[in-house]
Amino acid sequence: MDDIVYVARFVEERLGNLPEYQSQIPNISIYVDYERNPIGAFINALKIAGDKSCVMFEDDVLLCDNFIQKSNEAIANHPNSVIQFFSMRGKDTEIGSRWDNNFIMAQCVYFPPNYARLVIEYFKGSIWDLNQHTANGLDLLIRDFLKSRKEKYWIECPNLVDHKIGKSVIDSRRSSKRISKTFKKQL
């Protein structure tokens, strides 16, 4: 799994979280969103991955211990599918890991080889307009991309990351407690 690119998207005031990521992922790449444009930052972060497989992070997640090992195990089981490592759904505790077709929450996502490029191409040729979707919606972009391909994605439970409790820098009206029902620091 040495060919996986790890990329985190940061806003400037959260760069202090970077050492937490680097402690487990020394070769992590970052993209800093100085323009406050989540969709644009996501597209630019995908460009870092190129045609390689990648794990994309937001700047406000907690990693489980041994994240690389645990994520590699999940990826080995589903190397050609999008994998979501964070979720907040009731089925996470009722069913556990499973296939789904309604993608929401993009705190930490695995994309198979070539998917970064394919998502960028989809973005350019779709109804998505960078200027109209600057405030939010990259999870909806991923959802629409997967639906256009009639693909399901895998939700990994227990979740390998959790969302830190705190105010959203995108929309302060969002709940500050958007947390996983299954995350455990030690798995």
C-alpha positions, -999 to 999 in steps of 0.1 A, spaced: 0 0 0 30 23 -5 14 39 -35 -14 56 -15 -12 94 -13 -24 110 19 -37 145 15 -53 168 41 -72 200 34 -66 228 59 -78 263 66 -50 285 79 -62 287 115 -63 248 118 -27 243 107 -19 236 144 -37 203 139 -11 192 113 14 176 139 -14 151 149 -16 139 114 21 138 108 27 118 139 10 88 122 14 98 85 48 114 81 45 117 43 11 134 44 6 162 18 -15 193 26 -34 218 7 -42 251 25 -74 267 16 -66 304 19 -96 314 -3 -122 296 20 -135 276 -9 -141 240 2 -150 227 -32 -120 244 -48 -97 232 -21 -110 196 -26 -104 197 -63 -69 211 -58 -62 185 -32 -73 158 -57 -48 171 -81 -20 163 -56 -31 126 -58 -31 125 -96 -39 90 -108 -27 73 -75 -51 60 -49 -55 85 -21 -70 91 14 -83 126 17 -87 142 52 -104 173 65 -84 194 90 -105 186 120 -104 148 125 -90 126 152 -72 95 139 -75 61 155 -42 46 168 -24 27 140 -45 46 114 -22 35 84 -24 -2 94 -62 -1 100 -69 19 68 -47 -4 48 -67 -34 60 -99 -18 49 -85 -8 16 -71 -43 10 -107 -56 13 -121 -30 -11 -92 -16 -32 -114 -5 -61 -142 12 -41 -146 45 -24 -143 40 14 -157 63 40 -138 62 73 -162 86 91 -200 83 95 -227 94 120 -255 71 109 -276 49 132 -269 19 111 -232 22 120 -240 7 154 -269 -15 142 -252 -31 111 -216 -20 112 -195 -19 80 -216 -20 49 -223 -8 13 -243 24 9 -253 46 -20 -261 80 -4 -227 96 4 -226 122 31 -197 134 53 -163 137 37 -140 139 68 -119 110 56 -123 92 23 -103 67 3 -104 70 -35 -91 41 -56 -65 47 -84 -76 72 -111 -106 84 -90 -90 117 -82 -87 125 -119 -122 111 -126 -138 132 -99 -121 163 -113 -133 155 -148 -168 149 -135 -167 182 -117 -157 200 -149 -184 184 -170 -213 185 -145 -238 210 -131 -213 218 -104 -200 254 -106 -171 263 -84 -185 298 -80 -219 286 -69 -207 259 -45 -180 276 -25 -197 274 9 -204 236 11 -213 205 -7 -182 185 -15 -199 154 0 -227 161 -24 -202 163 -53 -189 129 -43 -224 115 -39 -234 128 -74 -201 114 -89 -208 80 -75 -245 80 -86 -234 90 -121 -213 58 -121 -240 37 -104 -215 29 -77 -219 21 -41 -193 30 -15 -181 12 16 -186 26 51 -159 13 75 -170 6 111 -158 12 136 -149 45 120 -111 51 118 -115 89 124 -138 111 144 -148 147 139 -134 170 165 -160 188 186 -160 225 176 -175 252 154 -175 247 117 -154 272 98 -177 267 68 -210 273 85 -211 282 122 -248 271 123 -238 235 121 -238 214 152 -204 214 170 -210 178 180 -209 160 146 -193 129 159 -190 92 151 -211 66 169 -184 40 165 -150 57 167 -126 42 192 -91 57 195 -77 22 201 -90 -5 178 
